[in-house]
Amino acid sequence: MSMQNYLHNNKEVEPLDCALNETAVFDQVRAILDCKRFTDGRFNSKLEHGYENIHLKCFDVSPDPLAYVRFMETKLQKRRLVVDYVFRPMNSPRDKTKECIWQHDALRERIREFIITNYDYHNYCSRCLGSSDELLLSS
């Protein structure tokens, strides 16, 4: 829903309309996920088994969004030139009470299944989380 919020704020998509039939809702979801901004070839299912030297891992960012940053700090070399971080707001705050999806559990589950079935990245994440390939980031 945050992707939808971002695209809606930039006048690229309409808000999700849960009153539409399921096919029309899936078309709305497809319009969000097929936006070039989010589907620029960064992930393909061939990455999972197509290369000897690539071993995909996943992590659950929902409990602590900064856990991955802390985890990677121990793996990556520090930058030679450190610059001050400048916050660049990319998305306006969401009002979940205005998002119909949170009042429609069955539709939300069907959308989840649709996304996992039709999008490689979400399919991989669904299978990876809870498996031996999940990075456990708890501090």
Secondary structure, 3 states (H helix, E strand, C coil): CHHHHHHHHCCCCCCCCCCCCHHHHHHHHHHHHCCCCCCCCCCCCHHHHCCCCCCCCECCCCCCCCHHHHHHHCCCCCCCCCCCCCCCCCCCCCCHHHCHHHHCHHHHHHHHHHHHHHCHHHHHHHHHCCCCCECCCCC
